[in-house]
Amino acid sequence: MNAFMLPLAIGAPQIVLIVIVVLLIFGGRKIPELMRGLGSGIKEFKDASKDDDDTTTSSTSDAKKVEDPK
């Protein structure tokens, strides 16, 4: 394995350590609220990117209609 990639290798012991640290910092009651907020943020991001794709597609098809002199 490359020496640069070695610190990025995350295994089971590192994941357990991260979970323990998160539990100690936030506590058991706060984590579901944080995950709920993270999930809603991801959902809003996906919806916004989907709307942006729809807008781009419709504006591109509108531009084609304007350029077509038929």
PDB file of N, CA, C and O in Angstrom:
ATOM      1  N   MET A   1       0.848  -1.175   0.000  1.00  0.00           N
ATOM      2  CA  MET A   1       0.000   0.000   0.000  1.00  0.00           C
ATOM      3  C   MET A   1       0.897   1.243   0.000  1.00  0.00           C
ATOM      4  O   MET A   1       1.952   1.254   0.634  1.00  0.00           O
ATOM      5  N   ASN A   2       0.486   2.243  -0.686  1.00  0.00           N
ATOM      6  CA  ASN A   2       1.228   3.487  -0.774  1.00  0.00           C
ATOM      7  C   ASN A   2       1.271   4.176   0.595  1.00  0.00           C
ATOM      8  O   ASN A   2       0.292   4.137   1.341  1.00  0.00           O
ATOM      9  N   ALA A   3       2.392   4.798   0.920  1.00  0.00           N
ATOM     10  CA  ALA A   3       2.547   5.456   2.218  1.00  0.00           C
ATOM     11  C   ALA A   3       1.569   6.622   2.378  1.00  0.00           C
ATOM     12  O   ALA A   3       1.178   6.948   3.499  1.00  0.00           O
ATOM     13  N   PHE A   4       1.176   7.245   1.280  1.00  0.00           N
ATOM     14  CA  PHE A   4       0.217   8.350   1.344  1.00  0.00           C
ATOM     15  C   PHE A   4      -1.172   7.851   1.705  1.00  0.00           C
ATOM     16  O   PHE A   4      -1.901   8.526   2.432  1.00  0.00           O
ATOM     17  N   MET A   5      -1.548   6.684   1.209  1.00  0.00           N
ATOM     18  CA  MET A   5      -2.879   6.138   1.426  1.00  0.00           C
ATOM     19  C   MET A   5      -3.010   5.422   2.770  1.00  0.00           C
ATOM     20  O   MET A   5      -4.128   5.134   3.198  1.00  0.00           O
ATOM     21  N   LEU A   6      -1.905   5.129   3.442  1.00  0.00           N
ATOM     22  CA  LEU A   6      -1.938   4.368   4.681  1.00  0.00           C
ATOM     23  C   LEU A   6      -2.777   5.043   5.773  1.00  0.00           C
ATOM     24  O   LEU A   6      -3.552   4.351   6.434  1.00  0.00           O
ATOM     25  N   PRO A   7      -2.662   6.351   5.994  1.00  0.00           N
ATOM     26  CA  PRO A   7      -3.494   6.972   7.028  1.00  0.00           C
ATOM     27  C   PRO A   7      -4.987   6.976   6.674  1.00  0.00           C
ATOM     28  O   PRO A   7      -5.827   7.131   7.560  1.00  0.00           O
ATOM     29  N   LEU A   8      -5.322   6.809   5.404  1.00  0.00           N
ATOM     30  CA  LEU A   8      -6.723   6.843   4.984  1.00  0.00           C
ATOM     31  C   LEU A   8      -7.402   5.484   5.103  1.00  0.00           C
ATOM     32  O   LEU A   8      -8.612   5.384   4.897  1.00  0.00           O
ATOM     33  N   ALA A   9      -6.654   4.443   5.429  1.00  0.00           N
ATOM     34  CA  ALA A   9      -7.220   3.106   5.571  1.00  0.00           C
ATOM     35  C   ALA A   9      -7.986   3.028   6.892  1.00  0.00           C
ATOM     36  O   ALA A   9      -7.390   3.079   7.968  1.00  0.00           O
ATOM     37  N   ILE A  10      -9.303   2.904   6.800  1.00  0.00           N
ATOM     38  CA  ILE A  10     -10.142   2.859   7.990  1.00  0.00           C
ATOM     39  C   ILE A  10     -10.687   1.442   8.130  1.00  0.00           C
ATOM     40  O   ILE A  10     -11.321   0.910   7.219  1.00  0.00           O
ATOM     41  N   GLY A  11     -10.434   0.857   9.268  1.00  0.00           N
ATOM     42  CA  GLY A  11     -10.918  -0.490   9.549  1.00  0.00           C
ATOM     43  C   GLY A  11     -11.932  -0.480  10.669  1.00  0.00           C
ATOM     44  O   GLY A  11     -12.395   0.578  11.093  1.00  0.00           O
ATOM     45  N   ALA A  12     -12.273  -1.659  11.144  1.00  0.00           N
ATOM     46  CA  ALA A  12     -13.269  -1.804  12.199  1.00  0.00           C
ATOM     47  C   ALA A  12     -12.847  -1.115  13.499  1.00  0.00           C
ATOM     48  O   ALA A  12     -13.679  -0.448  14.114  1.00  0.00           O
ATOM     49  N   PRO A  13     -11.584  -1.247  13.949  1.00  0.00           N
ATOM     50  CA  PRO A  13     -11.215  -0.567  15.205  1.00  0.00           C
ATOM     51  C   PRO A  13     -11.340   0.957  15.125  1.00  0.00           C
ATOM     52  O   PRO A  13     -11.726   1.601  16.100  1.00  0.00           O
ATOM     53  N   GLN A  14     -11.017   1.526  13.977  1.00  0.00           N
ATOM     54  CA  GLN A  14     -11.123   2.975  13.822  1.00  0.00           C
ATOM     55  C   GLN A  14     -12.586   3.415  13.818  1.00  0.00           C
ATOM     56  O   GLN A  14     -12.920   4.457  14.381  1.00  0.00           O
ATOM     57  N   ILE A  15     -13.450   2.638  13.195  1.00  0.00           N
ATOM     58  CA  ILE A  15     -14.876   2.986  13.171  1.00  0.00           C
ATOM     59  C   ILE A  15     -15.459   2.914  14.581  1.00  0.00           C
ATOM     60  O   ILE A  15     -16.239   3.782  14.974  1.00  0.00           O
ATOM     61  N   VAL A  16     -15.086   1.885  15.343  1.00  0.00           N
ATOM     62  CA  VAL A  16     -15.561   1.756  16.727  1.00  0.00           C
ATOM     63  C   VAL A  16     -15.094   2.943  17.555  1.00  0.00           C
ATOM     64  O   VAL A  16     -15.861   3.488  18.349  1.00  0.00           O
ATOM     65  N   LEU A  17     -13.853   3.344  17.376  1.00  0.00           N
ATOM     66  CA  LEU A  17     -13.315   4.496  18.106  1.00  0.00           C
ATOM     67  C   LEU A  17     -14.068   5.776  17.743  1.00  0.00           C
ATOM     68  O   LEU A  17     -14.366   6.584  18.622  1.00  0.00           O
ATOM     69  N   ILE A  18     -14.374   5.969  16.478  1.00  0.00           N
ATOM     70  CA  ILE A  18     -15.116   7.157  16.041  1.00  0.00           C
ATOM     71  C   ILE A  18     -16.510   7.162  16.654  1.00  0.00           C
ATOM     72  O   ILE A  18     -16.979   8.205  17.109  1.00  0.00           O
ATOM     73  N   VAL A  19     -17.181   6.008  16.672  1.00  0.00           N
ATOM     74  CA  VAL A  19     -18.526   5.922  17.255  1.00  0.00           C
ATOM     75  C   VAL A  19     -18.486   6.244  18.739  1.00  0.00           C
ATOM     76  O   VAL A  19     -19.354   6.961  19.238  1.00  0.00           O
ATOM     77  N   ILE A  20     -17.499   5.730  19.448  1.00  0.00           N
ATOM     78  CA  ILE A  20     -17.379   6.006  20.883  1.00  0.00           C
ATOM     79  C   ILE A  20     -17.149   7.494  21.137  1.00  0.00           C
ATOM     80  O   ILE A  20     -17.750   8.067  22.045  1.00  0.00           O
ATOM     81  N   VAL A  21     -16.293   8.113  20.350  1.00  0.00           N
ATOM     82  CA  VAL A  21     -16.021   9.542  20.519  1.00  0.00           C
ATOM     83  C   VAL A  21     -17.276  10.362  20.241  1.00  0.00           C
ATOM     84  O   VAL A  21     -17.571  11.310  20.969  1.00  0.00           O
ATOM     85  N   VAL A  22     -18.013  10.006  19.199  1.00  0.00           N
ATOM     86  CA  VAL A  22     -19.246  10.732  18.875  1.00  0.00           C
ATOM     87  C   VAL A  22     -20.264  10.585  20.007  1.00  0.00           C
ATOM     88  O   VAL A  22     -20.928  11.553  20.379  1.00  0.00           O
ATOM     89  N   LEU A  23     -20.384   9.376  20.551  1.00  0.00           N
ATOM     90  CA  LEU A  23     -21.304   9.173  21.670  1.00  0.00           C
ATOM     91  C   LEU A  23     -20.896   9.992  22.881  1.00  0.00           C
ATOM     92  O   LEU A  23     -21.752  10.549  23.569  1.00  0.00           O
ATOM     93  N   LEU A  24     -19.614  10.071  23.146  1.00  0.00           N
ATOM     94  CA  LEU A  24     -19.152  10.859  24.290  1.00  0.00           C
ATOM     95  C   LEU A  24     -19.382  12.347  24.090  1.00  0.00           C
ATOM     96  O   LEU A  24     -19.725  13.059  25.034  1.00  0.00           O
ATOM     97  N   ILE A  25     -19.197  12.811  22.883  1.00  0.00           N
ATOM     98  CA  ILE A  25     -19.344  14.250  22.615  1.00  0.00           C
ATOM     99  C   ILE A  25     -20.817  14.663  22.615  1.00  0.00           C
ATOM    100  O   ILE A  25     -21.186  15.635  23.275  1.00  0.00           O
ATOM    101  N   PHE A  26     -21.660  13.931  21.879  1.00  0.00           N
ATOM    102  CA  PHE A  26     -23.045  14.359  21.687  1.00  0.00           C
ATOM    103  C   PHE A  26     -24.033  13.688  22.623  1.00  0.00           C
ATOM    104  O   PHE A  26     -25.089  14.257  22.900  1.00  0.00           O
ATOM    105  N   GLY A  27     -23.729  12.515  23.113  1.00  0.00           N
ATOM    106  CA  GLY A  27     -24.679  11.796  23.961  1.00  0.00           C
ATOM    107  C   GLY A  27     -25.671  11.004  23.132  1.00  0.00           C
ATOM    108  O   GLY A  27     -25.863  11.284  21.949  1.00  0.00           O
ATOM    109  N   GLY A  28     -26.291  10.033  23.738  1.00  0.00           N
ATOM    110  CA  GLY A  28     -27.195   9.135  23.033  1.00  0.00           C
ATOM    111  C   GLY A  28     -28.490   9.780  22.582  1.00  0.00           C
ATOM    112  O   GLY A  28     -29.070   9.349  21.586  1.00  0.00           O
ATOM    113  N   ARG A  29     -28.954  10.787  23.276  1.00  0.00           N
ATOM    114  CA  ARG A  29     -30.237  11.407  22.933  1.00  0.00           C
ATOM    115  C   ARG A  29     -30.122  12.400  21.782  1.00  0.00           C
ATOM    116  O   ARG A  29     -31.097  12.633  21.068  1.00  0.00           O
ATOM    117  N   LYS A  30     -28.965  12.976  21.598  1.00  0.00           N
ATOM    118  CA  LYS A  30     -28.789  13.999  20.572  1.00  0.00           C
ATOM    119  C   LYS A  30     -28.518  13.394  19.190  1.00  0.00           C
ATOM    120  O   LYS A  30     -28.795  14.034  18.176  1.00  0.00           O
ATOM    121  N   ILE A  31     -27.985  12.178  19.140  1.00  0.00           N
ATOM    122  CA  ILE A  31     -27.583  11.578  17.862  1.00  0.00           C
ATOM    123  C   ILE A  31     -28.757  11.368  16.910  1.00  0.00           C
ATOM    124  O   ILE A  31     -28.609  11.695  15.733  1.00  0.00           O
ATOM    125  N   PRO A  32     -29.921  10.843  17.333  1.00  0.00           N
ATOM    126  CA  PRO A  32     -31.028  10.706  16.374  1.00  0.00           C
ATOM    127  C   PRO A  32     -31.457  12.043  15.764  1.00  0.00           C
ATOM    128  O   PRO A  32     -31.816  12.111  14.588  1.00  0.00           O
ATOM    129  N   GLU A  33     -31.416  13.089  16.562  1.00  0.00           N
ATOM    130  CA  GLU A  33     -31.760  14.420  16.045  1.00  0.00           C
ATOM    131  C   GLU A  33     -30.744  14.886  15.008  1.00  0.00           C
ATOM    132  O   GLU A  33     -31.112  15.463  13.985  1.00  0.00           O
ATOM    133  N   LEU A  34     -29.475  14.635  15.274  1.00  0.00           N
ATOM    134  CA  LEU A  34     -28.434  15.000  14.316  1.00  0.00           C
ATOM    135  C   LEU A  34     -28.572  14.214  13.020  1.00  0.00           C
ATOM    136  O   LEU A  34     -28.423  14.780  11.937  1.00  0.00           O
ATOM    137  N   MET A  35     -28.852  12.933  13.114  1.00  0.00           N
ATOM    138  CA  MET A  35     -29.013  12.102  11.920  1.00  0.00           C
ATOM    139  C   MET A  35     -30.244  12.511  11.127  1.00  0.00           C
ATOM    140  O   MET A  35     -30.223  12.491   9.896  1.00  0.00           O
ATOM    141  N   ARG A  36     -31.313  12.881  11.814  1.00  0.00           N
ATOM    142  CA  ARG A  36     -32.527  13.357  11.147  1.00  0.00           C
ATOM    143  C   ARG A  36     -32.229  14.639  10.364  1.00  0.00           C
ATOM    144  O   ARG A  36     -32.674  14.797   9.227  1.00  0.00           O
ATOM    145  N   GLY A  37     -31.481  15.539  10.973  1.00  0.00           N
ATOM    146  CA  GLY A  37     -31.095  16.770  10.286  1.00  0.00           C
ATOM    147  C   GLY A  37     -30.195  16.510   9.096  1.00  0.00           C
ATOM    148  O   GLY A  37     -30.327  17.152   8.055  1.00  0.00           O
ATOM    149  N   LEU A  38     -29.273  15.560   9.253  1.00  0.00           N
ATOM    150  CA  LEU A  38     -28.389  15.200   8.148  1.00  0.00           C
ATOM    151  C   LEU A  38     -29.186  14.605   6.999  1.00  0.00           C
ATOM    152  O   LEU A  38     -28.943  14.934   5.838  1.00  0.00           O
ATOM    153  N   GLY A  39     -30.130  13.737   7.310  1.00  0.00           N
ATOM    154  CA  GLY A  39     -30.965  13.126   6.274  1.00  0.00           C
ATOM    155  C   GLY A  39     -31.810  14.140   5.527  1.00  0.00           C
ATOM    156  O   GLY A  39     -31.932  14.072   4.304  1.00  0.00           O
ATOM    157  N   SER A  40     -32.392  15.077   6.254  1.00  0.00           N
ATOM    158  CA  SER A  40     -33.211  16.096   5.584  1.00  0.00           C
ATOM    159  C   SER A  40     -32.341  17.023   4.738  1.00  0.00           C
ATOM    160  O   SER A  40     -32.770  17.489   3.683  1.00  0.00           O
ATOM    161  N   GLY A  41     -31.131  17.288   5.196  1.00  0.00           N
ATOM    162  CA  GLY A  41     -30.220  18.106   4.400  1.00  0.00           C
ATOM    163  C   GLY A  41     -29.819  17.428   3.102  1.00  0.00           C
ATOM    164  O   GLY A  41     -29.747  18.070   2.054  1.00  0.00           O
ATOM    165  N   ILE A  42     -29.556  16.126   3.174  1.00  0.00           N
ATOM    166  CA  ILE A  42     -29.209  15.370   1.968  1.00  0.00           C
ATOM    167  C   ILE A  42     -30.399  15.330   1.014  1.00  0.00           C
ATOM    168  O   ILE A  42     -30.230  15.455  -0.198  1.00  0.00           O
ATOM    169  N   LYS A  43     -31.604  15.155   1.560  1.00  0.00           N
ATOM    170  CA  LYS A  43     -32.800  15.125   0.723  1.00  0.00           C
ATOM    171  C   LYS A  43     -33.011  16.465   0.011  1.00  0.00           C
ATOM    172  O   LYS A  43     -33.326  16.496  -1.178  1.00  0.00           O
ATOM    173  N   GLU A  44     -32.837  17.566   0.740  1.00  0.00           N
ATOM    174  CA  GLU A  44     -32.984  18.884   0.128  1.00  0.00           C
ATOM    175  C   GLU A  44     -31.936  19.107  -0.952  1.00  0.00           C
ATOM    176  O   GLU A  44     -32.228  19.695  -1.994  1.00  0.00           O
ATOM    177  N   PHE A  45     -30.718  18.640  -0.707  1.00  0.00           N
ATOM    178  CA  PHE A  45     -29.654  18.781  -1.700  1.00  0.00           C
ATOM    179  C   PHE A  45     -29.999  18.016  -2.969  1.00  0.00           C
ATOM    180  O   PHE A  45     -29.819  18.531  -4.073  1.00  0.00           O
ATOM    181  N   LYS A  46     -30.497  16.785  -2.822  1.00  0.00           N
ATOM    182  CA  LYS A  46     -30.865  15.984  -3.991  1.00  0.00           C
ATOM    183  C   LYS A  46     -32.017  16.621  -4.746  1.00  0.00           C
ATOM    184  O   LYS A  46     -32.016  16.643  -5.977  1.00  0.00           O
ATOM    185  N   ASP A  47     -33.003  17.140  -4.018  1.00  0.00           N
ATOM    186  CA  ASP A  47     -34.134  17.804  -4.677  1.00  0.00           C
ATOM    187  C   ASP A  47     -33.677  19.045  -5.429  1.00  0.00           C
ATOM    188  O   ASP A  47     -34.136  19.301  -6.541  1.00  0.00           O
ATOM    189  N   ALA A  48     -32.783  19.809  -4.835  1.00  0.00           N
ATOM    190  CA  ALA A  48     -32.290  21.019  -5.490  1.00  0.00           C
ATOM    191  C   ALA A  48     -31.478  20.676  -6.733  1.00  0.00           C
ATOM    192  O   ALA A  48     -31.600  21.348  -7.757  1.00  0.00           O
ATOM    193  N   SER A  49     -30.658  19.647  -6.652  1.00  0.00           N
ATOM    194  CA  SER A  49     -29.874  19.269  -7.828  1.00  0.00           C
ATOM    195  C   SER A  49     -30.785  18.695  -8.908  1.00  0.00           C
ATOM    196  O   SER A  49     -30.520  18.880 -10.096  1.00  0.00           O
ATOM    197  N   LYS A  50     -31.851  18.004  -8.516  1.00  0.00           N
ATOM    198  CA  LYS A  50     -32.803  17.473  -9.489  1.00  0.00           C
ATOM    199  C   LYS A  50     -33.549  18.617 -10.171  1.00  0.00           C
ATOM    200  O   LYS A  50     -33.749  18.588 -11.386  1.00  0.00           O
ATOM    201  N   ASP A  51     -33.964  19.627  -9.397  1.00  0.00           N
ATOM    202  CA  ASP A  51     -34.628  20.792  -9.968  1.00  0.00           C
ATOM    203  C   ASP A  51     -33.699  21.543 -10.910  1.00  0.00           C
ATOM    204  O   ASP A  51     -34.129  22.041 -11.951  1.00  0.00           O
ATOM    205  N   ASP A  52     -32.425  21.624 -10.542  1.00  0.00           N
ATOM    206  CA  ASP A  52     -31.445  22.303 -11.386  1.00  0.00           C
ATOM    207  C   ASP A  52     -31.279  21.561 -12.701  1.00  0.00           C
ATOM    208  O   ASP A  52     -31.174  22.191 -13.754  1.00  0.00           O
ATOM    209  N   ASP A  53     -31.253  20.230 -12.659  1.00  0.00           N
ATOM    210  CA  ASP A  53     -31.144  19.446 -13.883  1.00  0.00           C
ATOM    211  C   ASP A  53     -32.368  19.641 -14.762  1.00  0.00           C
ATOM    212  O   ASP A  53     -32.243  19.752 -15.982  1.00  0.00           O
ATOM    213  N   ASP A  54     -33.552  19.684 -14.157  1.00  0.00           N
ATOM    214  CA  ASP A  54     -34.779  19.899 -14.916  1.00  0.00           C
ATOM    215  C   ASP A  54     -34.782  21.281 -15.559  1.00  0.00           C
ATOM    216  O   ASP A  54     -35.195  21.433 -16.708  1.00  0.00           O
ATOM    217  N   THR A  55     -34.326  22.279 -14.824  1.00  0.00           N
ATOM    218  CA  THR A  55     -34.267  23.641 -15.351  1.00  0.00           C
ATOM    219  C   THR A  55     -33.281  23.726 -16.505  1.00  0.00           C
ATOM    220  O   THR A  55     -33.564  24.364 -17.519  1.00  0.00           O
ATOM    221  N   THR A  56     -32.134  23.091 -16.358  1.00  0.00           N
ATOM    222  CA  THR A  56     -31.126  23.103 -17.411  1.00  0.00           C
ATOM    223  C   THR A  56     -31.653  22.405 -18.650  1.00  0.00           C
ATOM    224  O   THR A  56     -31.436  22.885 -19.762  1.00  0.00           O
ATOM    225  N   THR A  57     -32.336  21.291 -18.488  1.00  0.00           N
ATOM    226  CA  THR A  57     -32.870  20.549 -19.614  1.00  0.00           C
ATOM    227  C   THR A  57     -33.954  21.348 -20.326  1.00  0.00           C
ATOM    228  O   THR A  57     -33.981  21.394 -21.556  1.00  0.00           O
ATOM    229  N   SER A  58     -34.845  21.978 -19.569  1.00  0.00           N
ATOM    230  CA  SER A  58     -35.921  22.735 -20.196  1.00  0.00           C
ATOM    231  C   SER A  58     -35.384  23.991 -20.870  1.00  0.00           C
ATOM    232  O   SER A  58     -35.879  24.375 -21.930  1.00  0.00           O
ATOM    233  N   SER A  59     -34.393  24.633 -20.284  1.00  0.00           N
ATOM    234  CA  SER A  59     -33.843  25.832 -20.917  1.00  0.00           C
ATOM    235  C   SER A  59     -33.065  25.463 -22.172  1.00  0.00           C
ATOM    236  O   SER A  59     -33.033  26.244 -23.122  1.00  0.00           O
ATOM    237  N   THR A  60     -32.446  24.307 -22.197  1.00  0.00           N
ATOM    238  CA  THR A  60     -31.737  23.860 -23.387  1.00  0.00           C
ATOM    239  C   THR A  60     -32.721  23.539 -24.498  1.00  0.00           C
ATOM    240  O   THR A  60     -32.479  23.881 -25.655  1.00  0.00           O
ATOM    241  N   SER A  61     -33.827  22.886 -24.164  1.00  0.00           N
ATOM    242  CA  SER A  61     -34.824  22.577 -25.197  1.00  0.00           C
ATOM    243  C   SER A  61     -35.509  23.849 -25.675  1.00  0.00           C
ATOM    244  O   SER A  61     -35.859  23.941 -26.852  1.00  0.00           O
ATOM    245  N   ASP A  62     -35.713  24.833 -24.803  1.00  0.00           N
ATOM    246  CA  ASP A  62     -36.276  26.115 -25.203  1.00  0.00           C
ATOM    247  C   ASP A  62     -35.331  26.839 -26.152  1.00  0.00           C
ATOM    248  O   ASP A  62     -35.776  27.451 -27.124  1.00  0.00           O
ATOM    249  N   ALA A  63     -34.045  26.775 -25.882  1.00  0.00           N
ATOM    250  CA  ALA A  63     -33.066  27.424 -26.744  1.00  0.00           C
ATOM    251  C   ALA A  63     -33.049  26.777 -28.114  1.00  0.00           C
ATOM    252  O   ALA A  63     -32.875  27.474 -29.114  1.00  0.00           O
ATOM    253  N   LYS A  64     -33.223  25.475 -28.193  1.00  0.00           N
ATOM    254  CA  LYS A  64     -33.277  24.790 -29.475  1.00  0.00           C
ATOM    255  C   LYS A  64     -34.507  25.217 -30.266  1.00  0.00           C
ATOM    256  O   LYS A  64     -34.444  25.362 -31.487  1.00  0.00           O
ATOM    257  N   LYS A  65     -35.622  25.419 -29.574  1.00  0.00           N
ATOM    258  CA  LYS A  65     -36.843  25.843 -30.244  1.00  0.00           C
ATOM    259  C   LYS A  65     -36.684  27.248 -30.819  1.00  0.00           C
ATOM    260  O   LYS A  65     -37.188  27.529 -31.906  1.00  0.00           O
ATOM    261  N   VAL A  66     -35.996  28.125 -30.108  1.00  0.00           N
ATOM    262  CA  VAL A  66     -35.811  29.493 -30.556  1.00  0.00           C
ATOM    263  C   VAL A  66     -34.865  29.539 -31.748  1.00  0.00           C
ATOM    264  O   VAL A  66     -35.071  30.324 -32.674  1.00  0.00           O
ATOM    265  N   GLU A  67     -33.835  28.708 -31.732  1.00  0.00           N
ATOM    266  CA  GLU A  67     -32.851  28.723 -32.805  1.00  0.00           C
ATOM    267  C   GLU A  67     -33.384  28.090 -34.080  1.00  0.00           C
ATOM    268  O   GLU A  67     -32.880  28.398 -35.160  1.00  0.00           O
ATOM    269  N   ASP A  68     -34.381  27.221 -33.998  1.00  0.00           N
ATOM    270  CA  ASP A  68     -34.909  26.517 -35.168  1.00  0.00           C
ATOM    271  C   ASP A  68     -35.826  27.471 -35.943  1.00  0.00           C
ATOM    272  O   ASP A  68     -36.884  27.842 -35.434  1.00  0.00           O
ATOM    273  N   PRO A  69     -35.439  27.884 -37.182  1.00  0.00           N
ATOM    274  CA  PRO A  69     -36.220  28.890 -37.920  1.00  0.00           C
ATOM    275  C   PRO A  69     -37.439  28.318 -38.646  1.00  0.00           C
ATOM    276  O   PRO A  69     -37.969  29.009 -39.516  1.00  0.00           O
ATOM    277  N   LYS A  70     -37.906  27.147 -38.363  1.00  0.00           N
ATOM    278  CA  LYS A  70     -39.037  26.540 -39.100  1.00  0.00           C
ATOM    279  C   LYS A  70     -40.295  27.247 -38.871  1.00  0.00           C
ATOM    280  O   LYS A  70     -41.329  26.861 -39.416  1.00  0.00           O
TER     281      LYS A  70
END
